[in-house]
Amino acid sequence: MENNDVKISKKKPIFPVSPALQKYLRTYQREAKLPISYQDLMQFNEAFPLMDKFGKDSLWEGPIYAQDLIEPLHNGLKEVYANLKASGNLRIVEHKYIDKIEYCTFGNTHPFRIRIVNRLNDVYDYFYIKKADASRIYGLEMEEILSPNQVNYLVDGDTLVEEHIAGIPGDVFTKGQLYAPEFNPTRIAKEFVKFNERCLIMLLGDMRAYNFVVQITPDFDDIQFRIRAIDFDQQFYEGNLKVYLPQFFKENLPYVKMSMEQLTDKTVLQYQQEERSSIVHRVRSERHRLTDLRDVSNKEALTTPENIAQLKQGMSDYFKDTNYLRCSTMTDIIELNIKNIIRQVKL
């Protein structure tokens, strides 16, 4: 595996949710009528910067709302949480209160992060409210269908609500735990290879270390690791093939070095094949949903013609397969990726 830094577009546009995508979301229970919208949360008068525990700017702000807005906002946010977690059953928020509303000025969708606390035991949870971006929604759906992970989100018009994905941020993990003596480095390297393969097949871009988390699960005889994407803004937008391969970002160099130290070319190929086989199983079990998603996304303009032309040429060169040159959309490229891995698994 090699690593050299990759440049991506400075600002990807936000793509609106089309009527066809809305219908898809309704079919698969992703649409909901929510009491609070993204625009409601934007009604703050001013905000103060939030510092991290080291005293550095966290890029999050604490918005300040007019006094008469706070109670209806908090009540609405508790109802949103009930919709996200329990299909609207308000009993789960009877003893909860909204502790913090934070606003991020960084990134495409400028999210709000909401902290909700159980007053009976002080256990807290987070959820996010963002501008609904069709690219991100397609990324969430691809993650749900093709990855081993489940994602929980709801859409109401131009408002997107997402569950918090727990884990150690990938960049934080490299600084303190990547080489922890109790961790098996081969297992971490194996997971990075599989994650790298999955991102390319799904065309999930910009998976720099701060855009994914590492989940650690103690097993009876060892510790298991899973790398999970937490940012889906760069779903099949960029034309540069390397954007879809996490190994090429300088922020991921520690993972690349570990993989090179722990794995041989033969074991890398083995783990890539394992991931492809897993994807084939998921495609077969979710084939109807995947077909519906393809039919919707294939009719939408979610990138530029130049990016499509660049990527299909890059994929053709990378896989030595001229069939990519006949693709006319990003969805076509993903579909060909899937068809190719199905053929390979059958061999």
C-alpha positions in Angstrom: 0.0 0.0 0.0 1.3 3.5 -0.8 0.5 6.9 0.5 0.8 10.3 -1.0 -1.5 13.2 -0.2 -4.7 13.7 -2.2 -6.4 17.0 -3.1 -10.2 17.2 -3.1 -12.6 20.0 -4.1 -12.6 22.9 -1.8 -16.4 23.1 -1.6 -18.8 20.4 -2.8 -22.2 21.8 -3.4 -25.2 20.6 -1.4 -27.6 18.7 -3.6 -31.3 19.0 -2.8 -33.5 15.9 -2.0 -35.5 15.2 -5.2 -39.1 14.0 -5.2 -37.9 10.6 -6.4 -35.4 10.3 -3.5 -38.2 11.4 -1.1 -40.4 8.6 -2.3 -37.5 6.1 -1.8 -37.0 7.4 1.7 -40.7 7.0 2.5 -40.7 3.5 1.2 -37.8 2.5 3.4 -39.0 4.3 6.5 -36.4 7.0 6.4 -38.8 9.9 6.1 -40.5 11.5 9.1 -42.5 14.6 10.0 -40.4 16.3 12.6 -41.3 19.2 15.0 -38.0 20.9 14.6 -36.2 21.8 11.4 -32.6 22.8 10.7 -33.8 26.3 10.0 -35.4 26.5 13.5 -32.0 25.8 15.0 -30.4 28.5 12.9 -32.5 31.1 14.8 -29.7 32.0 17.3 -28.6 35.5 18.0 -24.9 34.9 18.6 -22.5 32.1 19.4 -19.3 31.6 21.3 -16.4 29.4 20.3 -16.0 26.1 22.1 -12.5 25.0 23.1 -11.3 21.4 23.3 -9.7 20.0 26.5 -6.3 21.3 25.3 -7.6 24.9 24.9 -7.7 24.8 21.1 -10.6 25.9 19.0 -12.8 22.9 18.4 -14.5 24.4 15.3 -17.7 24.1 17.2 -19.7 27.0 18.6 -22.3 27.4 21.4 -25.3 29.2 19.9 -27.3 31.5 22.1 -31.0 31.6 21.6 -33.7 34.1 22.8 -35.1 33.0 26.1 -38.6 32.4 24.7 -37.2 30.0 22.1 -35.4 27.7 24.4 -38.3 25.6 25.9 -40.1 24.9 22.5 -36.7 24.1 20.9 -35.8 21.7 23.7 -39.2 20.0 23.7 -39.0 19.7 19.9 -35.5 18.2 20.1 -36.7 15.6 22.6 -39.4 14.6 20.2 -36.9 14.4 17.3 -34.8 12.0 19.5 -37.9 9.9 20.2 -38.6 9.7 16.5 -35.0 8.7 15.8 -34.6 6.1 18.5 -38.1 4.7 19.2 -40.4 5.5 16.2 -41.8 8.5 18.1 -42.6 6.8 21.4 -42.2 9.8 23.8 -41.9 7.6 26.9 -38.2 7.2 26.2 -37.7 11.0 26.7 -39.8 11.4 29.9 -36.8 11.7 32.1 -34.4 13.3 29.6 -33.4 16.9 29.0 -31.4 18.7 26.4 -28.0 19.6 27.9 -26.2 21.2 25.0 -26.8 22.5 21.4 -23.6 22.9 19.5 -23.0 24.3 16.0 -20.2 23.4 13.7 -18.9 26.0 11.2 -16.7 23.4 9.5 -17.8 21.1 6.7 -20.5 21.1 4.1 -23.7 20.5 6.1 -22.9 22.8 9.1 -24.3 20.3 11.6 -25.8 20.9 15.0 -24.8 18.4 17.7 -27.3 17.8 20.4 -26.5 16.3 23.8 -29.4 14.7 25.6 -29.1 13.5 29.2 -31.1 11.1 31.3 -31.7 12.9 34.6 -32.2 9.7 36.5 -28.6 8.4 36.0 -26.8 11.1 34.0 -26.3 8.8 31.0 -26.1 10.9 27.9 -26.3 10.5 24.1 -25.7 12.7 21.1 -27.5 13.1 17.8 -27.0 15.5 14.9 -29.3 17.8 12.8 -27.9 18.8 9.4 -28.9 20.3 6.1 -30.3 17.5 4.0 -27.8 16.8 1.2 -28.7 14.1 -1.4 -25.0 13.1 -1.7 -24.8 12.4 2.0 -28.1 10.5 2.1 -26.9 8.3 -0.8 -23.8 7.7 1.2 -25.8 6.7 4.3 -27.9 4.3 2.2 -24.8 2.7 0.6 -23.3 2.3 4.1 -26.5 0.6 5.3 -26.7 -1.8 2.3 -23.1 -2.6 1.5 -21.2 -2.3 4.7 -21.4 -4.4 7.9 -22.7 -1.4 9.7 -26.2 -0.1 10.3 -27.0 3.6 10.2 -29.9 5.4 11.8 -31.2 8.6 10.3 -34.4 10.5 9.3 -35.2 13.1 6.7 -37.8 15.8 6.7 -37.7 18.1 3.8 -34.3 19.9 4.0 -33.6 18.6 7.5 -31.4 15.5 8.1 -31.2 13.9 11.6 -28.5 11.3 12.3 -27.7 9.1 15.2 -24.3 9.5 16.8 -21.8 6.8 15.7 -19.7 5.9 18.7 -16.0 5.2 18.4 -12.5 6.7 18.8 -11.8 9.2 16.1 -9.3 7.8 13.7 -6.7 10.6 14.2 -7.0 10.3 18.0 -6.5 6.6 17.8 -3.2 6.9 16.0 -1.8 9.2 18.6 -2.5 7.2 21.7 -3.6 3.6 21.0 -2.5 2.4 17.5 0.5 0.6 19.0 -0.9 -0.2 22.4 0.7 -3.4 23.7 -2.6 -5.1 24.4 -3.8 -4.6 20.7 -2.9 -7.0 17.9 -1.5 -4.8 15.1 -2.3 -7.4 12.5 -6.0 -7.1 13.3 -5.9 -3.3 12.9 -4.1 -3.6 9.6 -6.6 -6.2 8.4 -9.5 -3.8 9.2 -7.8 -0.9 7.4 -7.3 -3.0 4.3 -11.0 -4.0 4.3 -12.1 -0.5 4.9 -10.0 0.7 2.0 -11.5 -1.9 -0.3 -15.1 -1.1 0.8 -14.6 2.7 0.2 -13.5 2.1 -3.3 -16.3 -0.2 -4.2 -18.9 2.2 -2.7 -17.2 5.3 -4.0 -17.1 6.8 -0.5 -14.5 9.6 -0.7 -12.4 11.7 1.7 -12.0 9.1 4.4 -9.2 10.9 6.2 -8.6 9.8 9.8 -10.9 12.4 11.3 -13.8 11.2 9.1 -13.9 7.7 10.5 -13.9 6.1 14.0 -12.3 3.0 15.3 -14.6 0.7 17.3 -13.0 -1.7 19.8 -14.8 -4.9 20.9 -13.2 -7.2 23.4 -13.7 -10.9 22.4 -13.1 -14.0 24.5 -9.5 -14.5 23.3 -8.6 -11.2 21.6 -9.7 -7.7 20.8 -11.7 -7.0 17.5 -11.5 -3.7 15.6 -13.9 -2.1 13.1 -13.3 1.1 11.2 -16.5 3.0 10.5 -17.1 6.0 8.3 -18.8 9.0 10.0 -18.8 11.5 7.2 -20.7 10.8 3.9 -20.5 14.2 2.3 -18.1 13.0 -0.4 -20.2 10.2 -1.8 -19.4 9.7 -5.5 -18.7 13.3 -6.2 -14.9 13.6 -6.9 -13.3 12.6 -10.2 -9.9 11.6 -8.7 -9.8 7.8 -8.0 -7.4 8.3 -5.1 -10.1 10.2 -3.2 -11.9 6.9 -2.8 -8.8 5.0 -1.4 -8.1 6.0 2.2 -4.5 4.7 1.8 -3.6 7.8 -0.2 -4.4 10.4 2.5 -1.4 11.7 4.5 -3.6 11.7 7.7 -3.9 7.9 7.3 -0.1 7.3 7.0 0.1 5.6 10.4 -2.4 3.0 9.3 -0.6 2.5 6.0 2.7 2.0 7.7 1.2 -0.5 10.1 -0.4 -2.4 7.2 3.0 -2.5 5.4 4.7 -3.8 8.6 2.2 -6.5 9.4 0.9 -7.7 6.1 2.3 -9.3 3.0 0.9 -8.8 -0.5 -0.7 -12.2 -0.2 -2.5 -11.4 3.0 -3.7 -8.0 1.7 -5.2 -9.8 -1.3 -6.8 -12.3 1.0 -8.5 -9.6 3.1 -9.6 -7.7 0.0 -11.3 -10.9 -1.2 -12.9 -11.5 2.2 -14.5 -8.0 2.0 -15.7 -8.5 -1.5 -17.3 -11.8 -0.5 -19.1 -10.1 2.4 -20.3 -7.3 0.0 -21.7 -10.0 -2.4 -23.7 -11.6 0.5 -25.1 -8.2 1.4 -26.0 -7.4 -2.2 -27.9 -10.6 -2.5 -29.9 -10.1 0.6 -30.7 -6.4 -0.2 -30.9 -6.6 -3.9 -34.4 -5.1 -4.2 -33.4 -2.1 -2.1 -30.2 -1.7 -4.0 -32.1 -1.7 -7.3 -34.5 0.9 -6.0 -31.6 3.1 -4.9 -29.8 2.7 -8.2 -32.9 3.6 -10.2 -33.3 6.8 -8.2 -29.7 7.9 -8.1 -29.0 7.2 -11.7 -31.4 9.9 -12.8 -29.9 12.6 -10.6 -27.0 15.1 -11.3 -24.9 14.6 -8.2 -21.5 15.6 -9.7 -20.1 17.2 -12.8 -19.6 15.5 -16.3 -15.9 16.3 -15.9 -15.7 14.3 -12.7 -17.5 11.3 -14.2 -15.2 11.3 -17.2 -12.1 11.5 -15.0 -13.2 8.8 -12.7 -14.3 6.3 -15.3 -11.0 6.7 -17.0 -9.2 6.3 -13.7 -11.2 3.2 -12.8 -10.6 1.7 -16.3 -6.8 2.2 -15.8 -6.8 0.9 -12.2 -8.8 -2.3 -12.9 -7.6 -2.7 -16.5 -11.2 -2.9 -17.5 -12.5 -0.8 -20.5 -16.1 -1.5 -19.5 -15.8 1.5 -17.1 -15.4 3.8 -20.2 -19.0 3.0 -21.1 -20.4 4.3 -17.7 -22.3 7.5 -18.0 -23.0 8.2 -14.2 -21.3 7.6 -10.9 -24.1 5.0 -10.2 -23.1 3.1 -13.3 -19.5 2.9 -11.9 -20.7 1.5 -8.6 -22.9 -1.0 -10.3 -20.0 -2.2 -12.5 -17.9 -2.5 -9.3 -20.5 -4.7 -7.8 -21.0 -6.8 -10.9 -17.2 -7.3 -11.1 -16.8 -8.5 -7.5 -19.8 -10.9 -8.0 -18.0 -12.4 -11.0 -14.7 -12.7 -9.1 -16.4 -14.3 -6.1 -18.0 -16.9 -8.4 -14.7 -17.8 -10.0 
